[in-house]
Amino acid sequence: MRRSKQQSGLDNHSSSSGSSKVSPQSVKGSAQSSMADCEQKIQQLLRELYETIIATQTERDKGSVNLDAIRKTHEKMLGELKVSTYYKQKLRNLYSSALSDADAECDLLRKGLEVIAAIKALQEEKRISVRLSSQNPNDEPPRKSMRRGVLMSLLQKSAQTLPLWIGKPNEKIPHLCGALIAGPDYIAKPGDKVAARVKTEEVEEQWILAEVVLFNPVTLKYEVDDIDEEGREHHILSKRRVIPLPQWKANPETDPQALHPKGTLVIALYPQTTCFYRAVINEQPATAHDEYSVLFEDNSYADGYSPALNVAQKYIVSAAIKSFRRIDVDQYDEEKFKDDQIEQDGGGPDEQEVSQLLLSGKNSPALKASLQNPPYRSKDASVKDSSTLLVIRVLSSIKSNEISNALNTLSADELDALMKYIYKGFSMGLDGQQCGYLLTWHEKVAAKGGMGCIIRVLSDRKRL
């Protein structure tokens, strides 16, 4: 798709002299050795985790004894209807012991969480080693494509299992917790998920969900893989084009200052896609398990924003960077941008050509002609409306039994354009007959293009 042929990061890293190269055998052997080492460390950590869990339960049982003693002491005090010096001293000692027990249990729980984090890091390192061990640095073999439903499920699970930051009293909240961005010297590790600003086939730029392959300290550039293509789209990007994603969830109940405030401009992963788009925080998560409610920028709605959608903390990052401005310029380099040099899309289909085709009874060619040069970026709303009405005129001229044949003449891009016109028509308050045509065509286009057609239309920045 968007990928241009790139050698893997291993090709670009020879010895410091620049004369020697890494052989496939040495890479494979090194990766296999790393896998074995990771597996050994994981087994050690699993044993440590088991021991920590046992110790935590023991400490909890010990604390329960003190808590039970506190309860019984309070019951005796209530029975005697007085608070004697004896009971005061006894409760003071019991509460002191209970606090010590709670601190000890808390320390063990933190240790367990640290061990779990270490295991997850080693599993990620092992996964990368498995990939490298089956890869020839001088030739990229085809990789198996992951079904989109499986990918979406994995992304959702990854968001749900993002660790919750639980700090000690007065402990400073770390970078990459919730809304807190990474420090200026932070370098994302291999396997980390990031928002990456890349060029697309249409010579535009878009923020996508990507995985870090490596960081070159000499060129100060990242090598990342498009998560949607499981490594088949490889990009080499400067640091300013890569935004690390949160590594901890912020707890709204204890660390509300680490959340994006309501009304904040962010970029968020659009549901069921792997692309980030501009959005505004509508509601913060109420608990550690909740997601943000966000409003995506969408000029197909009267107020310029989509209905509220839920997005996990992991997939929301601050948009307070130069590449995000109010006008649609985040698809262009800041240093190359000029207001009067924005490349405009087509000004709409040729109405005369479409009309002539309809008069000649050439309905399918008329449909194809009406979908040429959609005025996506036109600032004139009347141009978009007239283009939409022209397409609807063509749709109403095609009989129900001819729809399938007409759709078979369209390319995937033309199907997407047609679906955009259909949704635009729905928003224009047309009469019942015209809406009936649109509903019939919506069903047929969805059957032809699949759910992907609808998702692409809803998530595409180019709108009518």
VOGU-3710 file (C-alpha; in Angstrom, 3 decimals, decimal comma):
1> mrrskqqsgl> 0,000/0,000/0,000  1,883/3,081/1,235  5,164/1,245/1,431  8,149/2,021/-0,749  10,808/-0,667/-0,850  13,059/-0,176/2,166  15,677/-2,421/3,590  15,164/-3,376/7,211  17,023/-1,529/9,928  19,611/-4,291/10,030
11> dnhssssgss> 20,850/-3,323/6,549  21,673/0,184/7,672  23,819/-0,792/10,641  27,239/-2,170/9,898  30,360/-1,796/11,982  31,613/1,636/13,011  34,105/1,577/10,139  31,209/1,149/7,670  33,034/-1,596/5,748  31,674/-4,798/7,283
21> kvspqsvkgs> 28,084/-6,031/6,975  25,888/-8,218/9,111  25,443/-11,683/7,648  22,015/-13,364/7,674  23,431/-16,249/9,701  24,822/-13,970/12,436  21,552/-12,030/12,650  19,520/-15,228/12,924  21,915/-16,706/15,495  21,894/-13,521/17,562
31> aqssmadceq> 18,102/-13,367/17,477  17,763/-17,014/18,518  20,207/-16,470/21,370  18,205/-13,448/22,467  15,003/-15,517/22,388  16,519/-18,187/24,596  17,834/-15,574/27,016  14,401/-13,879/27,157  12,665/-17,182/27,826  15,033/-17,988/30,683
41> kiqqllrely> 14,501/-14,558/32,264  10,725/-14,864/31,860  10,720/-18,186/33,715  12,766/-16,645/36,539  10,390/-13,699/36,778  7,356/-15,994/36,781  8,800/-17,824/39,780  9,474/-14,476/41,476  5,910/-13,363/40,726  4,526/-16,568/42,243
51> etiiatqter> 6,568/-16,018/45,410  5,443/-12,387/45,575  1,787/-13,395/45,298  2,200/-15,911/48,143  3,953/-13,271/50,295  1,199/-10,750/49,521  -1,508/-13,154/50,645  0,430/-13,917/53,839  0,762/-10,199/54,575  -2,934/-9,681/53,855
61> dkgsvnldai> -3,898/-12,456/56,294  -1,656/-10,860/58,918  -3,301/-7,490/58,366  -6,750/-9,052/58,683  -5,936/-10,082/62,262  -5,228/-6,464/63,252  -8,310/-5,190/61,426  -10,450/-7,744/63,246  -8,912/-6,634/66,573  -9,755/-3,006/65,770
71> rkthekmlge> -13,360/-3,960/64,999  -13,755/-5,884/68,267  -12,214/-3,036/70,276  -14,699/-0,568/68,811  -17,562/-2,937/69,676  -16,392/-3,108/73,333  -16,123/0,668/73,500  -19,673/1,026/72,229  -20,859/-1,498/74,843  -19,257/0,422/77,701
81> lkvstyykqk> -20,397/3,805/76,313  -17,065/5,435/77,166  -13,558/5,847/75,756  -11,028/5,019/78,431  -7,299/5,686/78,331  -6,753/1,968/77,954  -8,848/1,755/74,788  -7,245/4,895/73,350  -3,770/3,412/73,744  -4,872/0,019/72,452
91> lrnlyssals> -6,473/1,521/69,338  -3,402/3,676/68,724  -1,196/0,593/68,748  -3,601/-1,432/66,611  -3,950/1,340/63,994  -0,180/1,750/63,892  0,249/-1,976/63,259  -2,519/-1,944/60,637  -0,817/0,920/58,769  2,490/-0,967/58,816
101> dadaecdllr> 0,744/-4,071/57,485  -0,946/-2,030/54,735  2,388/-0,469/53,730  4,039/-3,884/53,581  1,206/-5,304/51,477  1,323/-2,249/49,207  5,070/-2,688/48,685  4,539/-6,322/47,710  1,772/-5,363/45,274  4,055/-2,766/43,678
111> kgleviaaik> 6,780/-5,376/43,401  4,334/-7,742/41,705  3,317/-5,038/39,234  6,964/-4,334/38,449  7,594/-8,032/37,812  4,553/-8,199/35,505  5,822/-5,136/33,598  9,242/-6,778/33,251  7,646/-9,983/31,937  5,631/-8,034/29,372
121> alqeekrisv> 8,786/-6,197/28,249  10,660/-9,478/27,815  7,740/-10,996/25,901  7,850/-8,004/23,553  11,616/-8,416/23,158  11,097/-12,108/22,451  8,442/-11,311/19,829  10,826/-8,978/18,019  13,594/-11,583/18,185  11,251/-14,180/16,650
131> rlssqnpnde> 10,570/-11,810/13,782  14,266/-11,111/13,238  15,226/-14,780/13,395  12,990/-15,550/10,413  14,030/-12,511/8,411  16,882/-12,279/5,917  18,358/-8,760/6,177  19,069/-8,728/2,433  15,617/-9,845/1,338  12,249/-9,109/2,841
141> pprksmrrgv> 10,033/-12,188/2,573  6,272/-11,725/2,419  4,587/-11,724/5,803  1,198/-13,116/6,635  -1,514/-10,488/6,746  -3,482/-10,249/9,959  -7,242/-10,192/9,594  -8,555/-6,733/10,377  -10,963/-7,999/13,012  -8,109/-9,745/14,820
151> lmsllqksaq> -5,963/-6,598/14,652  -8,751/-4,420/16,062  -9,304/-6,923/18,882  -5,580/-6,912/19,743  -5,479/-3,105/19,794  -8,469/-3,003/22,120  -6,904/-5,588/24,435  -3,636/-3,646/24,448  -5,515/-0,524/25,548  -7,383/-2,389/28,283
161> tlplwigkpn> -4,206/-3,933/29,708  -2,260/-0,662/29,755  -0,845/-0,492/33,310  -2,518/1,903/35,744  -0,123/4,320/37,426  -0,274/3,848/41,196  2,164/6,239/42,815  3,248/6,526/46,412  2,095/9,562/48,425  3,662/12,741/46,959
171> ekiphlcgal> 5,424/10,732/44,240  5,805/12,638/40,978  3,691/11,361/38,087  6,050/10,087/35,348  6,200/11,117/31,707  3,887/9,160/29,373  1,311/8,687/32,094  -2,046/9,711/30,671  -1,761/13,162/29,103  1,849/13,764/30,183
181> iagpdyiakp> 4,108/13,799/27,116  7,581/12,297/26,866  10,613/14,347/27,852  12,743/15,968/25,119  15,471/13,328/25,456  13,136/10,338/25,545  13,798/7,589/22,990  11,071/5,036/22,329  12,200/1,413/22,568  11,837/-1,267/19,866
191> gdkvaarvkt> 8,330/-2,650/20,028  6,824/0,547/21,490  3,654/1,809/19,798  3,737/5,379/18,531  1,767/7,855/16,452  3,840/8,351/13,287  3,397/11,043/10,669  3,928/9,407/7,275  3,325/10,098/3,612  0,558/8,224/1,829
201> eeveeqwila> 0,208/7,165/-1,792  -1,670/10,386/-2,439  1,450/12,406/-1,481  -0,352/13,587/1,611  0,629/12,991/5,206  -1,279/11,224/7,916  -0,739/10,146/11,504  -0,848/6,359/11,769  -0,389/3,810/14,544  3,085/2,326/14,149
211> evvlfnpvtl> 5,602/0,142/15,979  9,192/1,210/16,619  11,805/-1,034/14,998  14,847/0,908/16,149  16,269/4,390/16,700  19,459/5,410/14,909  21,495/7,620/17,298  23,664/8,831/14,411  20,914/10,099/12,113  18,521/10,734/15,046
221> kyevddidee> 15,778/8,991/13,103  13,324/6,249/13,940  12,549/3,214/11,832  8,916/2,222/12,322  6,488/-0,301/10,851  2,878/0,472/10,030  0,889/-1,598/12,513  -1,906/-2,090/9,997  0,334/-3,975/7,577  2,251/-5,995/10,186
231> grehhilskr> 5,615/-4,581/9,143  5,159/-4,417/5,381  5,097/-0,604/5,413  8,476/0,570/6,667  9,202/4,237/7,364  12,300/6,171/8,387  11,188/9,290/10,282  12,709/12,142/12,250  11,901/12,432/15,958  9,441/15,255/15,362
241> rviplpqwka> 7,303/12,909/13,270  6,994/10,324/16,043  4,901/10,731/19,204  5,257/8,008/21,860  1,919/6,764/23,183  1,091/6,676/26,928  2,693/3,840/28,862  0,438/4,174/31,919  -3,196/4,997/32,423  -3,872/7,930/34,731
251> npetdpqalh> -6,295/7,249/37,562  -9,031/9,940/37,503  -9,681/9,379/41,211  -6,100/9,952/42,384  -4,289/11,763/39,541  -6,872/13,879/37,664  -4,137/16,365/36,742  -2,657/13,711/34,422  -5,768/13,663/32,227  -6,541/15,803/29,172
261> pkgtlvialy> -8,944/18,556/30,331  -12,352/18,842/28,708  -12,137/20,915/25,522  -8,475/20,068/24,860  -7,419/19,610/21,236  -5,869/16,153/20,770  -5,221/13,560/18,117  -7,026/10,300/18,741  -7,209/6,907/17,091  -10,511/6,738/15,222
271> pqttcfyrav> -12,456/3,623/16,348  -11,931/0,530/14,173  -9,066/2,187/12,255  -5,300/2,603/12,699  -5,225/6,335/11,909  -5,139/9,342/14,240  -7,333/12,389/13,617  -7,895/15,738/15,285  -10,470/15,674/18,047  -11,647/17,584/21,111
281> ineqpatahd> -12,048/16,042/24,554  -15,774/15,898/25,320  -15,648/14,074/28,661  -12,815/12,722/30,799  -12,884/9,109/32,017  -14,711/8,895/35,350  -12,821/5,810/36,577  -9,595/4,031/35,714  -11,551/1,595/33,533  -13,400/4,238/31,499
291> eysvlfedns> -12,416/5,778/28,171  -12,405/9,374/26,985  -15,414/10,708/25,120  -14,112/12,710/22,149  -15,566/14,725/19,255  -13,698/14,193/15,994  -13,431/17,100/13,596  -15,869/16,363/10,787  -17,077/19,053/8,395  -19,967/16,876/7,223
301> yadgyspaln> -21,762/17,903/10,428  -23,221/21,371/10,939  -21,081/22,151/13,989  -17,934/20,671/12,462  -17,683/17,739/14,880  -18,825/14,125/14,874  -21,078/12,654/17,584  -19,178/11,665/20,721  -17,069/8,499/20,396  -15,106/6,603/23,051
311> vaqkyivsaa> -11,323/6,280/22,742  -8,974/4,607/25,238  -6,305/6,604/27,100  -3,568/4,743/25,253  -4,645/6,097/21,874  -4,944/9,815/22,693  -2,010/12,242/22,600  -1,717/15,997/22,787  -2,099/17,956/19,543  -0,271/21,001/20,913
321> iksfrridvd> 2,394/20,813/18,234  3,014/22,926/15,153  1,879/20,301/12,683  -1,702/20,620/13,918  -3,312/23,869/12,884  -6,924/24,796/12,430  -6,759/24,622/8,639  -6,134/21,198/7,083  -2,357/21,664/6,909  -1,196/18,811/9,121
331> qydeekfkdd> -0,757/16,798/5,912  2,037/19,134/4,772  5,475/20,009/6,138  5,376/23,167/8,250  8,373/24,694/6,474  6,819/24,095/3,058  3,333/25,341/3,904  1,887/28,509/2,383  -1,758/29,505/2,567  -1,942/30,316/-1,110
341> qieqdgggpd> -0,272/27,086/-2,238  -2,644/24,445/-0,862  -3,287/21,901/-3,554  -7,003/21,827/-4,119  -9,008/18,769/-5,125  -11,157/18,811/-8,242  -13,928/21,370/-8,521  -16,594/18,730/-8,973  -17,760/16,574/-11,896  -18,427/17,953/-15,380
351> eqevsqllls> -22,205/18,522/-15,244  -22,516/18,961/-19,014  -20,763/15,660/-19,702  -22,897/13,823/-17,152  -26,111/15,316/-18,560  -25,204/14,321/-22,114  -24,511/10,748/-21,029  -27,864/10,568/-19,233  -29,697/11,911/-22,297  -27,982/9,238/-24,392
361> gknspalkas> -29,177/6,531/-21,998  -25,603/5,754/-20,912  -26,402/5,587/-17,222  -23,375/3,579/-16,028  -20,848/5,872/-17,779  -22,815/8,839/-16,381  -22,405/7,456/-12,868  -18,674/6,996/-13,402  -18,347/10,548/-14,791  -20,292/12,024/-11,867
371> lqnppyrskd> -17,770/10,545/-9,426  -14,773/12,259/-11,051  -13,028/15,194/-9,308  -15,006/15,230/-6,035  -14,712/18,729/-4,475  -13,377/17,490/-1,142  -11,415/20,607/-0,200  -13,544/23,218/-1,887  -14,403/26,034/0,526  -17,596/26,742/-1,406
381> asvkdsstll> -20,436/24,730/0,162  -22,616/25,294/-2,904  -20,092/23,427/-5,078  -20,321/20,398/-2,797  -24,105/20,578/-2,687  -24,483/20,873/-6,481  -22,065/17,966/-7,043  -24,036/15,842/-4,574  -27,351/16,685/-6,233  -25,857/15,780/-9,631
391> virvlssiks> -24,792/12,354/-8,309  -28,255/11,816/-6,776  -29,803/12,728/-10,144  -27,710/9,980/-11,758  -28,609/7,463/-9,058  -32,315/8,135/-9,510  -31,941/7,513/-13,269  -30,638/3,969/-12,787  -33,229/1,250/-12,305  -33,001/-1,111/-9,340
401> neisnalntl> -32,127/-4,109/-11,510  -29,273/-2,137/-13,126  -27,569/-1,039/-9,911  -25,324/-4,101/-9,539  -24,029/-3,810/-13,123  -23,379/-0,102/-12,653  -21,407/-0,716/-9,439  -19,295/-3,373/-11,174  -17,882/-0,641/-13,442  -16,558/1,378/-10,481
411> sadeldalmk> -13,120/1,184/-8,900  -12,601/0,958/-5,121  -11,876/4,709/-4,937  -15,029/5,480/-6,914  -17,077/3,270/-4,573  -15,704/5,232/-1,621  -16,517/8,528/-3,370  -20,063/7,316/-4,063  -20,527/6,356/-0,420  -19,373/9,850/0,601
421> yiykgfsmgl> -21,942/11,412/-1,713  -24,628/9,143/-0,222  -23,806/10,232/3,331  -23,647/13,858/2,187  -27,117/13,418/0,677  -28,455/12,064/3,965  -27,316/15,275/5,700  -28,998/17,635/3,199  -32,618/17,176/4,283  -33,835/15,837/0,935
431> dgqqcgyllt> -37,398/14,705/0,233  -38,624/11,190/0,957  -38,228/9,930/-2,606  -34,616/11,043/-2,870  -33,806/9,555/0,550  -35,361/6,301/-0,670  -32,959/6,248/-3,623  -30,043/6,890/-1,265  -31,059/4,085/1,105  -31,311/1,623/-1,783
441> whekvaakgg> -27,897/2,622/-3,111  -26,358/2,593/0,377  -27,375/-1,043/0,791  -25,954/-1,994/-2,606  -22,679/-0,063/-2,197  -22,146/-1,506/1,307  -22,699/-5,021/-0,077  -20,217/-4,350/-2,881  -17,524/-2,531/-0,897  -18,010/-4,259/2,452
451> mgciirvlsd> -17,837/-2,658/5,905  -14,384/-1,343/5,022  -16,029/1,055/2,566  -18,151/2,573/5,342  -15,266/2,726/7,831  -12,979/4,427/5,294  -15,645/7,009/4,504  -16,272/7,780/8,173  -12,574/8,025/9,027  -11,269/9,772/5,887
461> rkrl> -10,230/13,399/6,337  -11,438/14,177/2,792  -15,126/14,958/3,086  -17,883/16,616/1,099
//
